Amino acid sequence: MDIGAVNRALVLGNESVFGSVNANRSHYEAAVRALEQADSAWLQRLITRRVPLADFQDAFRRQDTDVKVVLEVKAG
């Protein structure tokens, strides 16, 4: 099964998947520790585009280099 295709179909179709996760607080705390120890330059590269909220439509125009697109909301 092509999980990437399933995920794209869910996202592009604005679908939801409900389920449960077999995790508890200690798992989330372990994830926080792992992210704290991760290379910050690597983490920053995961955000490939930042788009001002006023231009939100651009965030939905997929680019080949996209990993994570972030809408920036700035207080005026």
C-alpha positions as CSV (number, residue, x, y, z in Angstrom):
1,M,0.0,0.0,0.0
2,D,1.3,3.4,-0.9
3,I,0.9,5.3,2.4
4,G,2.1,8.5,0.8
5,A,-0.8,8.3,-1.7
6,V,-3.3,7.5,1.1
7,N,-2.0,10.5,3.1
8,R,-2.2,12.9,0.1
9,A,-5.8,11.7,-0.6
10,L,-6.7,12.4,3.0
11,V,-5.1,15.8,3.1
12,L,-6.3,16.9,-0.4
13,G,-9.8,15.6,0.3
14,N,-9.9,17.4,3.7
15,E,-10.6,14.0,5.3
16,S,-10.0,12.9,8.9
17,V,-8.8,9.7,10.4
18,F,-9.7,8.9,14.0
19,G,-8.0,6.3,16.1
20,S,-6.1,5.8,19.2
21,V,-2.4,5.9,20.0
22,N,-0.8,3.5,22.4
23,A,1.3,6.2,24.1
24,N,1.3,7.8,27.5
25,R,2.9,10.9,29.0
26,S,6.3,9.3,29.2
27,H,6.4,8.7,25.5
28,Y,5.6,12.4,24.8
29,E,8.2,13.4,27.3
30,A,10.8,11.2,25.6
31,A,9.8,12.9,22.3
32,V,10.4,16.3,23.8
33,R,13.8,15.2,25.0
34,A,14.7,13.8,21.6
35,L,13.6,17.0,19.9
36,E,15.6,19.1,22.4
37,Q,18.7,17.1,21.6
38,A,18.2,17.1,17.8
39,D,20.3,19.2,15.6
40,S,18.6,22.6,15.4
41,A,19.7,23.2,11.9
42,W,18.1,20.0,10.8
43,L,14.9,20.9,12.6
44,Q,14.9,24.3,10.9
45,R,15.2,22.7,7.5
46,L,11.9,20.8,8.0
47,I,10.1,24.2,7.7
48,T,10.7,24.8,4.0
49,R,8.5,27.8,3.5
50,R,7.0,30.5,5.7
51,V,4.0,32.3,4.2
52,P,2.3,35.5,5.6
53,L,-1.2,34.9,6.7
54,A,-2.5,37.5,4.2
55,D,-1.1,35.2,1.4
56,F,-2.5,32.0,2.8
57,Q,-3.5,30.8,-0.6
58,D,0.2,30.5,-1.5
59,A,0.6,28.0,1.3
60,F,-1.7,25.6,-0.6
61,R,0.2,25.8,-3.8
62,R,2.5,22.8,-3.5
63,Q,6.1,23.2,-4.5
64,D,8.5,20.3,-5.1
65,T,10.7,21.3,-2.2
66,D,7.9,21.5,0.4
67,V,8.3,19.6,3.6
68,K,6.4,21.8,6.0
69,V,4.8,25.1,5.1
70,V,4.0,27.5,8.0
71,L,1.6,30.3,8.0
72,E,3.1,33.3,9.9
73,V,0.7,35.2,12.1
74,K,2.4,38.4,13.4
75,A,0.9,40.8,15.9
76,G,0.6,44.3,14.5
